[in-house]
């Protein structure tokens, strides 16, 4: 009995999560075909409704088809959530704290503290009241706390109320509230290399229990890359869906970005070019979405990385067709080769006809580029003969340095469209 008296407090604490309301659900009432008194008014209300402008709006048309009002399950009233619900990473947690003096005496020096405890840290959210904060009989004290969810897993909201009782005794009331933070989005990436460029494919999956609207998905590239969004039409707007990007639970959306390295200058040091080609960090994704009734969530991914493709000592900077390509008509492909090593080279390029039989070299097999200083680039013209129309891949080369003996095999230099004669 003594322990029960010792643990009783004149103050009570109630905590309610601040969240968006929802539409109330109504129980549809069956309407007879013509004998019920309510049938004609309900049928008439479901067909048309006057507006302030004097026009008549049809509810059935607004809902996408003829649906009588008596069968519509959602009412116009709003209700508050009956449970705590689910918290997601990137959302802002808000709670209303209500401290009430249930006794008939005045409680003095009421001080309220609130902290948020996660697996890695403890953050102070509230420190209100103090020596000059009395609480009269039956008087409530309302406070609010907010916290942006930045970690997954268990979160504990700890509340501590310190006060001076009517007998002059310093006492403390402690309560804790536990909830889980889940991941709202599952983000998967794929990396493809295209010469000096990087193609980044992003898949975003809605892992929540309700629909959401992706308001923004932006890639913040890491240095030295610049990003180009390939998911947008030339005239603006996304390639798929609506501008808001509505997603139902389990839906997947795909985005494509091109990451470009700055052009390699002719006099640029080889170390700068090597550092750019070996860069592994690609950037971060900044995602903003809205849930039910416009609730906002923001998520920023960790640094996206790739496996570095490395840098060869001899690189094909660029290759292009001079003029056009037609079946059984020789054409010239111009290739720019750069020495990316730290020493001078004497480079020769040798073509191979058997690797791409539909576009074969028709000139000399060996082409001497001559001496190349460190970081220097030089162009060479190679003649090819296309044997079939369509998009063809060609240009298998062997680049060799006669000074160091270094060689590099290039599978192809270009894809081109071969037309009929």
JOBEL-V762458 format. One record per residue. N is the residue number from 1. NEAR is the number of other ideal C-beta (glycine too) atoms within 12 Angstrom. Layout:
BEGIN
N | NEAR
N | NEAR
END
This chain:
BEGIN
1 | 7
2 | 7
3 | 7
4 | 8
5 | 8
6 | 11
7 | 12
8 | 16
9 | 27
10 | 30
11 | 43
12 | 24
13 | 35
14 | 21
15 | 31
16 | 23
17 | 29
18 | 25
19 | 28
20 | 23
21 | 17
22 | 21
23 | 17
24 | 17
25 | 14
26 | 16
27 | 12
28 | 17
29 | 16
30 | 14
31 | 22
32 | 14
33 | 9
34 | 10
35 | 10
36 | 15
37 | 10
38 | 19
39 | 20
40 | 18
41 | 15
42 | 22
43 | 23
44 | 20
45 | 22
46 | 28
47 | 22
48 | 18
49 | 17
50 | 14
51 | 12
52 | 8
53 | 7
54 | 7
55 | 10
56 | 16
57 | 18
58 | 22
59 | 28
60 | 21
61 | 15
62 | 18
63 | 17
64 | 9
65 | 13
66 | 17
67 | 20
68 | 25
69 | 30
70 | 25
71 | 21
72 | 25
73 | 15
74 | 19
75 | 15
76 | 12
77 | 12
78 | 16
79 | 17
80 | 19
81 | 19
82 | 12
83 | 11
84 | 21
85 | 27
86 | 27
87 | 39
88 | 36
89 | 32
90 | 34
91 | 37
92 | 27
93 | 38
94 | 27
95 | 32
96 | 25
97 | 36
98 | 24
99 | 36
100 | 25
101 | 30
102 | 22
103 | 21
104 | 12
105 | 21
106 | 23
107 | 37
108 | 27
109 | 25
110 | 37
111 | 31
112 | 36
113 | 31
114 | 37
115 | 25
116 | 36
117 | 24
118 | 27
119 | 15
120 | 13
121 | 15
122 | 18
123 | 25
124 | 19
125 | 30
126 | 30
127 | 19
128 | 25
129 | 27
130 | 16
131 | 13
132 | 12
133 | 26
134 | 22
135 | 35
136 | 21
137 | 17
138 | 17
139 | 23
140 | 20
141 | 29
142 | 21
143 | 31
144 | 22
145 | 31
146 | 21
147 | 31
148 | 25
149 | 31
150 | 26
151 | 26
152 | 20
153 | 20
154 | 20
155 | 36
156 | 27
157 | 39
158 | 29
159 | 36
160 | 28
161 | 40
162 | 28
163 | 36
164 | 27
165 | 27
166 | 21
167 | 14
168 | 13
169 | 16
170 | 17
171 | 25
172 | 22
173 | 30
174 | 21
175 | 26
176 | 19
177 | 27
178 | 18
179 | 28
180 | 22
181 | 32
182 | 24
183 | 26
184 | 36
185 | 37
186 | 24
187 | 33
188 | 20
189 | 29
190 | 20
191 | 26
192 | 20
193 | 21
194 | 17
195 | 26
196 | 28
197 | 26
198 | 40
199 | 26
200 | 38
201 | 26
202 | 36
203 | 21
204 | 32
205 | 23
206 | 30
207 | 28
208 | 34
209 | 17
210 | 26
211 | 22
212 | 38
213 | 30
214 | 41
215 | 24
216 | 25
217 | 35
218 | 24
219 | 34
220 | 23
221 | 28
222 | 25
223 | 17
224 | 25
225 | 30
226 | 23
227 | 31
228 | 19
229 | 25
230 | 25
231 | 30
232 | 19
233 | 12
234 | 9
235 | 7
236 | 10
237 | 15
238 | 23
239 | 19
240 | 19
241 | 19
242 | 14
243 | 16
244 | 20
245 | 31
246 | 22
247 | 32
248 | 19
249 | 19
250 | 17
251 | 24
252 | 23
253 | 33
254 | 26
255 | 34
256 | 28
257 | 34
258 | 28
259 | 37
260 | 23
261 | 34
262 | 20
263 | 20
264 | 31
265 | 17
266 | 20
267 | 13
268 | 24
269 | 17
270 | 32
271 | 16
272 | 21
273 | 34
274 | 26
275 | 21
276 | 34
277 | 32
278 | 20
279 | 30
280 | 20
281 | 23
282 | 39
283 | 31
284 | 26
285 | 34
286 | 23
287 | 37
288 | 25
289 | 35
290 | 27
291 | 34
292 | 24
293 | 19
294 | 14
295 | 32
296 | 24
297 | 38
298 | 28
299 | 35
300 | 24
301 | 28
302 | 15
303 | 19
304 | 31
305 | 18
306 | 26
307 | 14
308 | 18
309 | 22
310 | 17
311 | 28
312 | 26
313 | 31
314 | 37
315 | 37
316 | 38
317 | 32
318 | 23
319 | 30
320 | 24
321 | 31
322 | 20
323 | 17
324 | 19
325 | 35
326 | 24
327 | 21
328 | 20
329 | 22
330 | 25
331 | 33
332 | 27
333 | 42
334 | 25
335 | 38
336 | 30
337 | 37
338 | 38
339 | 38
340 | 39
341 | 29
342 | 17
343 | 19
344 | 20
345 | 37
346 | 23
347 | 40
348 | 29
349 | 39
350 | 27
351 | 34
352 | 26
353 | 22
354 | 11
355 | 22
356 | 30
357 | 18
358 | 26
359 | 41
360 | 27
361 | 34
362 | 21
363 | 20
364 | 15
365 | 20
366 | 20
367 | 29
368 | 21
369 | 32
370 | 21
371 | 18
372 | 36
373 | 23
374 | 25
375 | 28
376 | 31
377 | 30
378 | 30
379 | 25
380 | 35
381 | 25
382 | 41
383 | 28
384 | 42
385 | 28
386 | 36
387 | 23
388 | 22
389 | 19
390 | 18
391 | 16
392 | 29
393 | 25
394 | 39
395 | 42
396 | 31
397 | 38
398 | 26
399 | 39
400 | 26
401 | 29
402 | 20
403 | 21
404 | 19
405 | 11
406 | 23
407 | 20
408 | 30
409 | 20
410 | 30
411 | 17
412 | 25
413 | 37
414 | 34
415 | 23
416 | 30
417 | 21
418 | 30
419 | 20
420 | 14
421 | 11
END
